[in-house]
């Protein structure tokens, strides 16, 4: 199948949109109060940092890393080759 086919570009665009929607939903789950309450343990520390703060920072960093990875996968639309007109050639 032709890689520059309009249908292929539409399907790829839909996949990219679906990936970012999934990333948003992951963020909603990671920062939901029910999950945050699990990590809000008094006296629990990770390398001297309270567990809740470590969880929030790690979740935030994970979302940033995944969004950067997804954004890097987006390719620019193919540029049309400029046509040379017969008048310009000679």
C-alpha positions as CSV (number, residue, x, y, z in Angstrom):
1,X,0.0,0.0,0.0
2,X,1.2,3.5,-0.8
3,X,2.7,5.2,2.3
4,X,1.4,8.6,1.1
5,X,-2.1,7.5,0.6
6,X,-4.7,9.8,2.3
7,X,-6.4,6.9,4.1
8,X,-3.1,5.8,5.6
9,X,-2.4,9.3,6.8
10,X,-5.9,9.5,8.4
11,X,-5.4,6.2,10.2
12,X,-2.0,7.3,11.5
13,X,-3.5,10.6,12.7
14,X,-6.3,8.7,14.5
15,X,-3.7,6.5,16.1
16,X,-1.7,9.5,17.3
17,X,-4.8,11.0,18.7
18,X,-5.7,7.8,20.5
19,X,-2.2,7.6,22.0
20,X,-2.5,11.1,23.4
21,X,-6.0,10.4,24.8
22,X,-4.6,7.3,26.4
23,X,-1.8,9.4,27.9
24,X,-4.3,11.8,29.3
25,X,-6.3,9.0,30.9
26,X,-3.2,7.6,32.4
27,X,-2.5,11.0,33.9
28,X,-6.1,11.1,35.3
29,X,-5.6,7.7,36.9
30,X,-2.1,8.5,38.3
31,X,-3.3,11.7,39.9
32,X,-6.7,10.5,41.1
33,X,-7.3,11.1,44.8
34,X,-7.9,7.4,45.4
35,X,-4.4,6.4,44.1
36,X,-2.7,9.4,45.7
37,X,-4.2,8.4,49.1
38,X,-2.4,5.0,48.8
39,X,1.0,6.8,48.7
40,X,0.1,9.2,51.5
41,X,1.7,7.2,54.3
42,X,2.9,9.1,57.3
43,X,6.6,8.4,58.0
44,X,7.3,6.6,54.7
45,X,10.3,7.9,52.9
46,X,12.2,7.1,49.7
47,X,15.8,8.3,49.8
48,X,14.8,10.8,52.5
49,X,11.9,12.2,50.4
50,X,8.3,11.6,51.6
51,X,6.7,8.8,49.6
52,X,3.8,11.0,48.4
53,X,6.2,13.6,47.0
54,X,8.3,10.9,45.3
55,X,5.2,9.3,43.8
56,X,3.9,12.7,42.5
57,X,7.3,13.6,41.0
58,X,7.8,10.2,39.4
59,X,4.3,10.2,37.9
60,X,4.8,13.7,36.6
61,X,8.2,12.7,35.1
62,X,6.7,9.6,33.5
63,X,3.9,11.5,31.8
64,X,6.4,14.1,30.5
65,X,8.7,11.3,29.2
66,X,5.9,9.5,27.5
67,X,4.5,12.7,25.9
68,X,8.0,13.6,24.6
69,X,8.3,10.1,23.2
70,X,4.9,10.3,21.5
71,X,5.6,13.7,20.2
72,X,8.9,12.5,18.7
73,X,7.0,9.8,16.8
74,X,4.8,12.4,15.0
75,X,6.2,12.9,11.6
76,X,5.8,16.0,9.6
77,X,3.4,15.7,6.6
78,X,5.1,14.9,3.4
79,X,6.1,18.0,1.5
80,X,4.9,18.2,-2.1
81,X,7.8,18.5,-4.6
82,X,7.7,21.8,-6.4
83,X,7.0,21.5,-10.0
84,X,9.1,23.2,-12.5
85,X,7.1,25.0,-15.1
86,X,8.3,25.0,-18.8
87,X,8.4,28.8,-18.7
88,X,10.8,28.8,-15.8
89,X,13.2,26.3,-17.5
90,X,14.0,28.4,-20.5
